Amino acid sequence: MSCLATFKAKGLRLTPQRRLVVDALHSTEAHLTAEQIITYVQARMPGVNKSTVYRTLQILEEAGGVYKSELGDQFIYHHAEEGHHHHLVCRKCGRTIDCAEDVFLPVERAVRDKYGFQAGFKHLVMSGLCQECRDKTG
């Protein structure tokens, strides 16, 4: 569901501050931290409180308008219109590679079959070494 549709479906007002959060999420193909979104919003509307941005992100996440993933010691956000996918992050150079959702389906099935546990792989971030960095150390 789009961010704008999320607000409409929840019967929530799309205030100028919330509109800027949505604009930030849709302004780039990159996944943004809350701090990056706050910087974007405050550059366009000084005085917007950080808590407004965090509340807006929480509303969007709970309603399925954005995905939130843990990346190291911070969270990253991207709008749900981008679709489900996972990320492979090189711990050496920091490169991020989008990874198709279906790559983890065998793991999801194996966990369900072996342990009777339904895992929820919504938006994973996995660290490792990219091909280029592996070739350099090889």
C-alpha positions in Angstrom: 0.0 0.0 0.0 1.3 3.4 -0.8 2.2 5.9 2.0 -0.5 8.3 0.9 -3.1 5.4 0.7 -2.0 4.3 4.1 -3.0 7.6 5.7 -6.3 7.7 3.8 -7.1 4.1 4.7 -6.5 4.8 8.4 -8.6 8.0 8.3 -5.6 10.1 9.3 -4.9 13.6 8.1 -2.0 14.1 5.8 -0.5 17.1 7.5 2.3 19.1 5.8 4.8 17.4 8.2 3.6 13.9 7.3 3.6 14.8 3.6 7.3 15.7 4.0 8.1 12.4 5.6 6.3 10.7 2.6 8.2 12.9 0.2 11.5 11.9 1.8 10.8 8.2 1.5 9.8 8.6 -2.2 12.6 11.1 -3.1 15.3 8.5 -3.4 15.8 4.9 -4.3 18.1 4.6 -1.2 16.8 3.3 2.1 16.9 6.1 4.6 17.6 6.2 8.4 15.2 8.2 10.6 17.9 10.8 11.0 18.2 11.2 7.2 14.4 11.6 7.0 14.5 14.1 9.9 17.2 16.1 8.1 15.2 16.1 4.9 12.0 17.3 6.7 13.7 19.9 8.8 15.5 21.4 5.8 12.1 22.1 4.2 10.2 22.9 7.4 12.4 24.1 10.2 11.1 23.4 13.7 9.4 20.0 12.9 9.9 17.9 16.0 11.8 14.6 15.6 9.0 12.9 17.5 6.6 13.9 14.7 8.8 12.1 12.2 9.2 9.0 14.4 5.4 8.8 15.0 4.8 9.2 11.2 7.2 6.4 10.5 5.6 4.2 13.1 2.1 4.8 11.7 3.3 3.9 8.2 5.2 0.8 9.4 2.2 -0.5 11.4 -0.1 0.1 8.4 2.2 -1.6 5.9 3.2 1.6 4.1 6.9 1.3 4.9 9.4 -1.4 5.8 11.8 -1.0 8.6 15.0 -3.0 8.8 17.8 -3.1 11.3 21.2 -2.3 9.7 23.9 -2.5 12.3 23.1 -0.1 15.1 20.3 1.8 13.3 17.1 1.2 11.4 16.5 2.0 7.7 13.2 2.6 6.1 11.8 2.3 2.5 8.3 2.6 1.2 6.4 -0.5 0.6 5.6 0.3 -3.0 9.2 -0.7 -3.7 8.1 -4.2 -2.8 9.5 -6.9 -0.6 13.2 -7.6 -0.9 16.1 -8.2 1.4 19.5 -6.6 1.5 23.0 -8.0 1.5 25.5 -5.5 3.0 29.2 -5.8 2.6 30.8 -5.3 6.0 34.0 -4.1 4.3 33.0 -1.5 1.7 29.4 -0.9 2.8 27.9 -1.8 -0.6 24.2 -2.8 -0.4 22.8 -5.3 -2.8 19.0 -5.9 -3.1 18.2 -9.5 -2.8 15.0 -11.1 -4.1 12.5 -12.2 -1.5 12.2 -15.8 -2.9 15.9 -16.5 -2.0 14.8 -17.1 1.6 11.7 -19.2 0.9 13.6 -22.6 1.3 14.9 -21.4 4.7 11.4 -20.3 5.7 10.0 -23.8 4.7 12.8 -25.6 6.4 12.2 -23.7 9.7 8.5 -24.4 9.4 8.9 -28.1 8.6 11.7 -28.8 11.1 10.6 -26.7 14.1 6.9 -26.0 13.4 7.7 -22.3 13.5 6.4 -19.9 10.9 9.2 -17.4 10.4 8.4 -13.9 9.1 11.1 -12.9 6.7 9.7 -9.4 5.9 12.8 -7.4 5.2 16.1 -8.9 6.2 19.5 -7.3 6.2 22.4 -9.7 6.0 26.0 -8.7 6.3 29.0 -10.4 4.6 31.5 -9.7 1.9 30.6 -8.7 -1.6 32.3 -10.4 -4.6 34.6 -7.5 -5.2 35.9 -7.4 -1.6 36.3 -11.2 -1.6 38.4 -11.0 -4.8 40.6 -8.3 -3.3 41.4 -10.4 -0.1 41.7 -13.7 -2.0 
